[in-house]
């Protein structure tokens, strides 16, 4: 039997492929690009509502380019990996400046945009333009590594090169858009990381890993490293009216560009935090329940403190650095996940 992937995947996709995802409706280069960025390391079910809100607010590249970064980050709040949102905004501005507001069907031009790598550029070209362009996202890597029993760490250059060669070989000249969607769907719904449904796979009878009963061994998993633990204190300085002072986090850095309660080392006392901003404490410091926030490469243990201050001094407000955030404030700003959690906690405390 032929080991060609494309004919079987195209036939399988007719009956089993996903066709009702939001970004598959009114398909355009912009919507394909946005979906590819949002889906990086994020599940489809999580992305759907974010995609729909984002495209309702920014229906095209020009609207995104003209937006304030705070508006963009506000709609991204909770989706994580915020560099994606910052790069989307930068790339949209570049598309308006360099390409008259239209994403180009050109590999090099796309890869020159912030946040767009080889696979994302190829996905835009294949799905939106029907160009012959091979992709190699996480799902495709898994399908190809199993189908050809490609060992080795998939993050290493030599393994990457082998997988890219296979991706190029198997990508058909015709119906590239459907094939690209089909192989991504197969990896997402059938050839899954933990429990591949080989009985439902159109490639099972010629899959080398399946023939050996070793599907779960491919792609090779990197050795797990113990995540280091860091710690910080978060200070919720609150005015008599209940407003909380927030700081914009610097870029690059944790939650770069997002707003958060003041982050300081845990050895700094309340008096020092207030003195730094020429604020006067108006009551005792209240220690709130600590919690852990986990990033890709480390854990962050957060110890929150609430410190009432006598007045909401306007000298602490700076449009780019600090702002007082009122209870029920619905300003479109990007909030870090801990900020959302702690502001909700403040609201609950005020209601008791």
N, C-alpha and C positions, 0 to 999 in steps of 0.2 A: 504493500500500500504506500502511496505517496506520503511523504512527511511534510508536504507543503501545508502551512497553517492557514493561509488566507482564505481559500475556498470554503473550508469547513467553518471558519469563524464567521464569514459573511452569511452563510446559510443558517448558522446557529443564531446570529443576531436578529434575523427576521422574526423569529418566534420567541426568543428569550432575552434579547438585549433591552436595556433600559431606554425608553423613548419619551418619558413624561417628566424628566427632571427640568427644573425651571430654566436652566441655561440652554436647554435643547429647544426651547420655544423661542421664536423670533431670533434665531441664531445669527450672531454677528461677531466679527473679530473682537469687539470690545467685550461682549458677554462671554465669549470663550476664554479670553485672557483673564477676566475677573474670576470666572469659575476655577480655572487652573490654579490661580494664586490662592484662592480661598481653600481649595481642596488639598493643598500641601499640608501633610501631617494632620489633616482634620477630616472627620467622618462626614459623609454626604448628609446624614440626618441633621447634623449640627449646622452645616453650611446653608441648607435650604432657606431658612427664614432670614439669615443674614444677607444672602444673595438677593432675595426679594426686596428687603428693605433698602439695600444699597442701590439697586438699580432703579427703585422708585424715586429715590432722592437724587441719584446721579445717573440718568438714563444713557449718557454718552460720554465719550472721552473729554469733550470740551467742558461739560458740566463738572466733571471730576477735577479737571485742571483748574477751574475757576473757584473751587471751594476752598475754604479755610481748612488747614490741617486739623484743627479741632473738630470740625464737622465730620471729617473722614474718620478720625480716631473714635469719635463718639459712636458712630455706627459700627465700628469694629470692636467696641468694648465687649469683652467676654469671649471673643474668638481666638485670642492668643496670638503669639508670634507677631507682635505689632510692627516689626520691621517690614512685614509684608504690606501693611497699610501705608507706611511712610514711603516705601518704594513705589507703590501704586500711584500715589499722589505725585511723586517726582517724575515717574515715567509718563503720566498723563500730561504734565506740563511740557515734557520733552516732545511728546507726540504732537501737541499743538504747535510747538515752536519749529520742529524739524519736518513734520509730515502733514501739516495742514489739518490736524485733528483726526487723521485716519491711520490706524495701525497698518504698517506696510507688510506686504507679502514678500519679505526679504529676510533671510535667516540672519545675516550679519547685522542688519539694521535693528531687528528685534532684539538680538542678544546684546546690543549696545545700550538698551534701555535698562534702567535700574530694576533689579529683581527678576529679570527674565534670563534664564539660562537656556542651554541647548534644547532640552526636552520641552520646556514650556513654549519656546519659540516654534519648535516643530509642531507641537499640538495646535497652536494658533493657525499655522499655515495649513496643516492637514485638515483640521475640522472646519475652519472658517473659509479657507480658500480652496480646499480640495487638492492642495499641492502634494507632491510625492515627498513626504518628510517623515522620518521615523522618530518615534518617541521612546523614552525609557524612564517612565515614572516607576514608583514602587510596585504597582500592580503588574506592569509589563515585565519588570525585572524578575518578579517571582514566577510568572508564567514561563518566560524563556529559560530561566535557570533550571526549572523543573523539567521542561520539555527536552532540553539538551543535556541535562545533568551537569550543569556548569558549577564546579566547586570553587572555593576561594572566597575570601571576604569581598562582598559586592561593592564595598567602598574603596577598594584598592584599584589603582589605575589599570593594572593588567586585567583584572576581572571585568572592570567597567568596559575596557576596550573589546573584550570578547563578547560581552552582552550587546554593546552598540553594533558590532559587526552582525550579530544575529538579528537585531532589530532592523537593520538596513536590509538584510537578506530577505526577511519574511514580509516586509512592507510591500504591498502590491503597487503597481503603476496605476491601476484603475481602482475606483471606489476606495481611495485612501481614507477619506473622511469616515466612512462606515467601518472600515477595518480598524481604524484607530479607536473609535468608540467601542467596537466589539472586543478588542483585546483588553481594554481597560475594564469593561464590564465583566469579562470572564475572570480577571484577577480579583475584582471587587466582590463578585457574587458566587463564584464557583471555586476557583483556584485560590482560596483564601489562606491566610497565613497559618492558622491553627488547625482547622478542620476542613481540608479541601474535599469538595463533593465530587470525587473522581467519577462516580457512577453517572453524573450528569454532565460530564465534560466531553465536548466533541473531539478533543485531542487525546483522550486517555489511551486509545489503542496504539498510539505511536509515541507516547510520552516515555522517555527513558527513565525518569525517576519513578513513574508509576509502575513500569515493568519490573523495577527492582524492589518495589514496595518501600521506597525511600523518599516519598514526596516531602515529608516534614523536614528532611535534612537539607533541602534546597529552598531558597538560597542560604548559604552558610551564615549562621548567626554570629555576630561579633560577641566576644567575651564580655559579659556584663561587668561593668565597673561599679564599685560602691560609690554612690553619689556623696560628695562632700556636703557638709552642713554649714551654712553661714547664718548669721543672726543680725537683727536690726531692731531698733525701737521705732515705733510710729507714734507721733504725738498729735493728738486731736485737740488743738487749741480752739476753744469754743467761746463765743461771745455771749452776753446775757440774752441775746435774742435767739441763740441756738445755732448761729452760723459757725461753720468750721473752716479754719484756714487751710488751704491746699497749696501745694507747690507743684510746679511743672518739673518733671524729672528730665535731667539733661540727656542729650543725645551725643554719642551712644551711651547706653547704660540700661539698667533695669527699668522697664516700662518707659523707655525713652520717648519724650513728647507727651506722655500722659500725666494727668494730675493725680496727686496722692497726698495724704497727710504727711507731715514733716517726717522724713526718715533721718534718724540720727543714731550714733553709736549708743550702746546700752549703758555706757558709763556716764552719760551726760544727765545732769539733774534738771528738774523742772525750772528752777530759777535761771539756769544757764540758757535753756531753750527760750524762755520768755525774754531774758535780757538781750539775746541775740537780735530780737525783733523789736526791742523797746516796748514790750508789752508787760503789763502788771498782773500777776496772778490774783485771782479773786476768791480762791478757795483751795481746798486740798486736792492733791493729785489723786486720780482714781486709776488703779491698775485694772485693765480689762483682761479678759481671758486670752492667753497666747494662742497662736495657731501657726500652722506650717503651710507655706505655699511652695509647690514643687515646680521647678523649671526642668528643661531637658537635661541639664548637666549638673544641677545641684538642688538641694533643699534650702529654703529660706525660712528660718524660725522668726516669727514676728511677735514682739511683745508690745501691745498697744497701751497707751496711757491717755486719759482724758484730763486736760488741764483747763478749767475755766479762767478767763481773763476779764479784766474790768470793762474793757471797751473794745469795740471792733475798730481799731485804729486804721484810718485810710492809708497811712504811710506804708502799711504792710501790703497794700494791694498794688499789684503790678500786672498789667495785661499779659506780659510774657513770662512772669516768674511766679507770682502768687495771686490768689484770689480768695475772697470769703464766699463760701458756698452755703446758701441759705437752705433751711429745711424745705423739702419739696421743690428745690430749684430744678428746673428742667432745661437749663442752658445746654446747648449741644457741645459738650466738651468730652474728651476722652478720659475715662476714669480707669485706673488700674483695678484689677480684681479685688485686692485688699481694700482699696478705697470704697468700692461699691459695698463690700461686706461691712466695713466699719461705719460708713454713713448710715446704713440700714440699722446697725446696732445702736447708733446714737438716736435715730428716730424712734426705735423701740423703747429706749430708756426714757426719752422725753414723754412718751405716751403713758408711761407707768406712773 
